[in-house]
Amino acid sequence: MLSGLGQKGNLSKDHLEEMIEAVDADHNKTMDFSEFRLLMQRLAEDAQLEAEMQAGFDDLNRLTVPAKSLVKMTLTFIVFICLMGMCLSAAERDGELSDKLAHSQNSIELDRRIRALVAQGNASADLVDLLHDTAGLDLTDYDAIPLHEVDRYLDWAFPGATFFVVTLVTTVGYGAYTPQTDVGRLLTTLLGLCGVAWFGYLLVLVSERVNYTVAVWAKATYKRCHASFTGKVEKLEEKAKNQVKEQVVVALIANVIWISFFSFLMGLSGDLEFGNAVYASVITFTTVGLGDYAPPFFSPGESSLMFKSGLYFVWSIGLVFGLALLSSLISALDEYGRYEAELIQQDLMRMADLNAANLRKQMVAQLAVSSGTVAVPVGGLLSGLGNGLRTTLAQVSGSTIEDTPVEERVQQSSAAD
């Protein structure tokens, strides 16, 4: 048949058997009407699936904000973050500096008295080290530090305050330091109400771009790895399912690579082991933010303000990109789950149609046996049913019905009248 239609081409025997197996539900090497109907239904579903996939990509291209607009929105949001960081720094910096100065003066006085007791022989020399380890003494003389270098010791300097804004709008919330003034708490409240929503909208747009990129990579990887190596002619729904699986794999690999790379950078920036860096990255990207590991990963004053600012900036960029990658993985898993559910539903509907077709076949066969025939053609089905009904009525009434033509019985009835 394929040769007559000019469609045989290079179709091998294995491919031909594969095509027959796909539509032959009862495996009798023939196609009846129910199987033909299921084949037509499957072709219609494949065409509908292809149309839905194309419509999905069209919607993605239509809904996604253009790159230039996304860049402008991102820059605007960065300016907003910096302005809020400046406001929080202005509200909290002086109070933090006063607290540190008071704590430093008390620590210096306590350390002086303990050392005097040790010199007099009234205390052990180990007491000084024990006091430093347990009480967290700060012996920094802030009065002797130039004013332009004090910010590297403060959490609420501009870099730290800006980073606090980033952790707030991303809902990470480490809690390593929190606002202590009324103005700072008011600004934090406004950020929680407005900044989180703004960042959420921006994250959706960035995630759309990341999802689209992951989908393109998955499609390209699928074409290179599957189609070229297997050489099989796949049905459209199987091809779409494999591409969805590939998208999940690509998103998962991208997340693992980014977490590893980011953890490596964290290890370089401070005294943090790789295992703890991975732990801190996962806690951050999942927005859990326990606060046990939070930037900066070094003691205040050990590095310059520029290095501290650069660390906060890199951490903020990595945080946003990590959230986008995690969102892409969740989206891919959700799409795969929905696709699997739709396939299961379609399989159940096909099984129901096939069972209904088999049930109709069995009913016809039973009616054929009851009428005294082995195979009843469609044209003689009614006459066979009639003979079966006459025989049944005759058995019930205990009499016989003569197999007389209808015209002769009518003539006999007229003559009797």
C-alpha positions in Angstrom: 0.0 0.0 0.0 2.8 2.4 0.9 4.6 1.6 -2.4 1.4 2.3 -4.3 1.1 5.7 -2.6 4.8 6.4 -3.3 5.5 6.7 0.4 7.7 3.6 1.0 11.0 5.3 0.5 13.8 3.8 2.7 11.3 2.3 5.2 12.8 -0.9 6.6 11.0 -4.0 7.7 11.7 -3.2 11.4 10.2 0.3 10.9 7.1 -1.2 9.2 6.6 -3.6 12.0 7.0 -0.8 14.5 4.3 1.2 12.7 1.9 -1.8 12.7 2.6 -2.6 16.4 1.7 1.0 17.2 -1.9 0.6 15.9 -2.5 -3.1 16.3 -4.0 -3.3 19.7 -5.0 -7.0 19.7 -1.7 -8.1 17.9 -3.5 -10.1 15.1 -1.5 -8.3 12.3 -4.8 -6.8 11.0 -6.6 -3.6 11.5 -10.3 -3.5 12.2 -12.6 -0.5 12.4 -12.0 0.2 16.1 -8.3 0.2 15.7 -8.6 2.4 12.6 -10.7 4.8 14.7 -8.1 4.8 17.5 -5.4 5.5 14.9 -7.3 8.5 13.5 -7.9 9.7 17.1 -4.2 9.5 17.9 -3.2 11.4 14.7 -5.7 14.1 15.7 -4.2 14.2 19.2 -0.7 14.5 17.8 -1.7 17.3 15.6 -3.4 19.0 18.5 -0.3 18.5 20.7 1.9 20.0 18.1 -0.4 23.0 17.7 -0.5 23.5 21.5 3.3 23.3 21.7 3.7 25.9 19.0 1.1 28.1 20.7 3.0 27.8 23.9 6.2 29.0 22.3 4.3 31.8 20.6 2.8 32.9 23.9 6.3 32.8 25.5 7.7 35.0 22.8 4.7 37.4 23.0 4.6 37.6 26.8 8.3 37.9 27.5 9.4 41.5 28.0 12.0 42.6 25.4 15.6 42.5 26.4 16.0 46.3 26.4 13.0 46.8 28.6 14.2 44.1 31.0 17.6 45.8 31.3 16.0 49.2 32.0 13.7 47.6 34.6 16.7 45.9 36.2 18.8 49.0 36.3 15.9 51.0 37.8 15.5 48.3 40.5 19.2 48.5 41.3 19.0 52.2 41.7 16.1 51.7 44.0 18.1 49.2 46.1 21.0 51.6 46.3 18.8 54.5 47.5 17.2 52.3 50.1 20.6 51.2 51.2 21.7 54.8 51.6 18.6 55.6 53.7 19.1 52.6 56.0 22.8 53.4 56.4 22.0 56.9 57.3 19.4 55.7 59.9 21.4 52.9 61.5 25.1 53.8 61.0 25.6 56.3 63.8 23.8 54.1 66.3 25.9 51.1 65.4 29.1 53.1 65.7 28.0 54.3 69.2 27.3 50.8 70.3 30.6 49.5 69.0 32.5 52.4 70.6 30.9 51.7 74.0 31.4 47.9 73.7 35.1 48.5 72.7 35.7 50.8 75.7 34.2 48.3 78.1 36.2 45.5 76.5 39.4 47.4 76.8 38.8 48.3 80.4 37.9 44.6 81.3 40.9 43.3 79.5 43.2 45.8 81.4 41.8 44.7 84.8 42.1 41.0 84.1 45.7 41.5 83.0 46.4 43.4 86.2 45.0 40.5 88.2 47.2 38.1 86.3 50.3 40.3 86.9 49.5 40.4 90.6 49.2 36.6 90.6 45.5 36.7 91.6 44.3 35.1 88.3 45.6 32.5 85.9 47.0 33.6 82.5 44.6 31.3 80.8 41.7 33.5 82.1 42.6 36.2 79.5 42.2 33.8 76.5 39.1 32.3 78.0 37.5 35.7 78.4 38.3 36.7 74.8 36.9 33.4 73.5 33.6 33.4 75.5 32.8 37.1 76.0 33.6 38.3 72.5 35.7 41.2 73.6 36.3 44.0 71.0 39.6 45.7 71.7 39.5 47.9 68.6 40.2 51.6 69.4 37.7 53.3 67.2 38.8 56.7 68.3 42.2 56.1 66.8 40.8 55.0 63.4 40.4 57.6 60.6 36.8 58.5 59.9 37.0 57.3 56.2 38.1 53.8 57.4 35.5 53.2 60.1 32.9 52.0 57.6 34.8 48.7 57.0 34.1 47.8 60.6 30.3 48.6 60.4 27.5 46.3 59.2 25.3 49.3 58.5 27.8 51.1 56.3 26.6 51.6 52.7 27.7 48.1 51.4 26.2 46.2 54.3 23.0 48.3 54.3 22.5 47.7 50.6 23.1 44.0 51.0 20.6 44.0 53.8 18.0 45.5 51.3 18.9 42.7 48.8 18.4 39.9 51.3 15.1 41.6 52.4 13.5 41.9 49.0 14.6 38.4 48.0 13.0 37.1 51.2 16.3 35.4 52.3 16.5 37.4 55.5 19.7 36.1 57.2 19.1 38.1 60.4 22.8 38.5 61.0 22.0 42.2 61.8 18.7 44.0 62.0 17.6 47.6 62.2 17.5 49.1 65.7 16.0 52.5 65.2 12.4 53.4 64.5 13.3 55.0 61.1 15.2 51.9 60.1 12.3 49.6 61.1 9.8 51.8 59.2 11.9 51.6 56.0 12.2 47.9 56.5 8.4 47.6 56.7 7.9 49.6 53.5 10.5 47.4 51.8 8.7 44.3 52.9 5.5 45.5 51.5 6.7 47.1 48.2 10.2 45.8 47.5 9.3 42.1 47.7 6.5 42.5 45.2 8.6 44.5 42.8 11.5 42.0 43.0 9.0 39.1 42.6 7.7 40.6 39.3 11.3 41.2 38.1 12.3 37.6 39.1 9.4 36.3 37.0 10.7 38.1 34.0 14.2 37.0 34.5 13.0 33.4 35.1 11.1 33.5 31.8 14.4 34.3 30.0 16.2 31.6 31.9 13.4 29.1 31.2 13.4 29.9 27.5 17.2 29.5 27.4 17.0 26.2 29.2 14.3 25.0 26.8 16.4 25.9 23.8 19.4 24.1 25.2 17.3 21.1 26.1 15.9 20.9 22.6 19.3 21.3 21.0 20.8 18.6 23.3 17.9 16.3 22.5 18.5 16.6 18.8 22.2 16.0 19.1 22.1 13.1 21.6 18.9 11.2 20.9 17.9 11.6 17.3 21.4 11.1 15.9 22.3 8.1 18.1 19.0 6.1 18.2 17.9 6.7 14.6 14.3 5.7 15.6 11.2 7.3 14.2 9.5 8.5 17.4 5.9 9.5 17.8 5.3 13.2 18.4 4.1 12.7 22.0 7.2 10.6 22.8 9.4 13.3 21.3 7.7 16.0 23.3 8.0 13.9 26.5 11.7 13.3 26.0 12.3 17.0 25.4 10.5 17.8 28.6 12.7 15.3 30.4 15.8 16.9 28.8 14.7 20.3 30.0 14.5 19.0 33.6 18.0 17.5 33.3 19.5 20.7 31.8 17.9 22.8 34.5 19.2 20.4 37.2 22.8 20.4 35.8 22.7 24.2 35.5 21.8 24.5 39.2 24.5 22.1 40.3 27.1 23.9 38.3 26.1 27.3 39.6 26.0 26.1 43.2 29.5 24.6 42.9 30.9 27.6 41.2 29.4 30.0 43.7 30.6 27.9 46.6 34.1 27.9 45.2 34.0 31.8 45.0 32.7 31.9 48.6 35.7 29.7 49.7 38.1 32.1 48.0 36.5 35.2 49.5 36.8 34.1 53.1 37.8 31.4 55.6 35.0 29.0 54.6 35.3 25.3 53.7 33.8 24.0 50.5 31.2 21.9 52.2 30.0 24.8 54.4 30.0 27.0 51.3 27.7 24.6 49.5 25.5 24.5 52.5 25.4 28.3 52.6 24.6 28.5 48.9 21.7 26.0 49.1 20.3 27.7 52.2 20.5 31.0 50.3 19.1 30.0 47.0 16.1 28.3 48.6 15.5 31.6 50.5 15.7 29.7 53.9 18.4 32.1 55.1 19.2 30.6 58.5 21.9 33.2 59.2 24.6 30.9 60.6 26.6 31.6 57.4 26.2 35.1 55.9 28.5 37.6 54.3 31.1 38.8 55.1 32.9 35.6 55.9 35.8 37.4 57.6 36.3 39.5 60.6 35.5 43.2 60.2 38.5 45.4 59.5 40.6 42.6 57.9 40.0 43.7 54.4 39.4 47.0 52.7 36.0 48.6 52.2 36.4 48.1 48.4 36.8 44.4 48.8 33.9 44.2 51.2 31.7 46.1 48.7 32.8 43.8 45.9 31.9 40.7 47.9 28.5 42.1 48.7 27.9 42.9 45.0 29.0 39.5 43.7 26.9 37.8 46.4 23.8 39.8 45.4 24.2 39.0 41.7 24.8 35.3 42.5 21.8 35.3 44.8 19.4 36.7 42.1 20.8 34.4 39.4 20.6 31.4 41.7 16.9 32.1 42.4 16.2 32.3 38.7 17.9 29.0 38.1 16.0 27.3 40.9 12.8 28.8 39.6 13.6 27.3 36.2 14.1 23.9 37.7 10.9 24.0 39.6 9.1 25.2 36.4 10.6 22.3 34.5 9.6 19.7 37.1 6.0 21.2 37.2 5.8 21.0 33.4 7.0 17.4 33.4 4.5 16.4 36.1 1.6 18.0 34.2 2.7 16.3 31.0 2.9 12.9 32.6 -0.5 13.4 34.1 -1.9 14.3 30.7 -0.3 11.2 29.1 -1.8 9.0 31.8 -5.2 10.5 31.2 -4.9 9.9 27.5 -3.8 6.3 28.0 -6.8 5.7 30.3 -9.2 7.2 27.7 -7.6 5.0 25.0 -7.9 1.9 27.1 -11.6 2.7 27.8 -12.3 3.1 24.1 -10.5 -0.1 23.3 -12.4 -2.0 26.1 -15.6 -0.6 24.7 -14.8 -1.8 21.2 -13.9 -5.3 22.5 -17.1 -5.4 24.5 -19.1 -4.6 21.3 -17.3 -7.3 19.5 -18.1 -9.9 22.2 -21.8 -8.8 22.2 -22.0 -9.2 18.4 -20.4 -12.6 18.7 -22.7 -13.8 21.4 -25.8 -12.7 19.4 -24.4 -14.5 16.4 -24.0 -17.7 18.3 -27.5 -17.5 19.8 -29.0 -17.1 16.3 -27.5 -20.4 15.2 -24.8 -18.9 13.0 -21.1 -18.7 13.4 -20.3 -15.5 11.5 -23.1 -13.1 10.8 -22.4 -10.5 8.2 -23.6 -7.0 8.8 -26.3 -7.3 6.1 -27.8 -10.5 7.6 -27.5 -9.4 11.3 -31.2 -8.4 11.5 -32.5 -11.7 10.0 -30.3 -13.7 12.4 -31.6 -11.7 15.4 -35.2 -12.3 14.2 -34.7 -16.1 13.9 -33.1 -16.2 17.3 -36.0 -14.3 18.9 -38.6 -16.6 17.2 -36.8 -19.7 18.5 -36.7 -18.3 22.0 -40.4 -17.3 22.0 -41.3 -20.7 20.7 -39.3 -22.4 23.5 -41.0 -20.3 26.1 -44.6 -20.8 24.9 -44.0 -24.6 24.3 -45.2 -24.4 20.7 -43.4 -24.2 17.3 -43.4 -21.4 14.8 -43.5 -22.6 11.3 -40.9 -21.1 9.1 -43.5 -20.0 6.5 -42.9 -16.9 4.3 -44.9 -13.9 5.4 -46.8 -13.6 2.0 -48.1 -17.2 2.3 -49.3 -16.7 5.9 -51.2 -13.6 4.8 -52.9 -15.5 2.0 -53.9 -18.3 4.4 -55.3 -15.9 6.9 -57.4 -14.2 4.1 -58.8 -17.5 2.9 -59.8 -18.5 6.4 -61.7 -15.3 6.8 
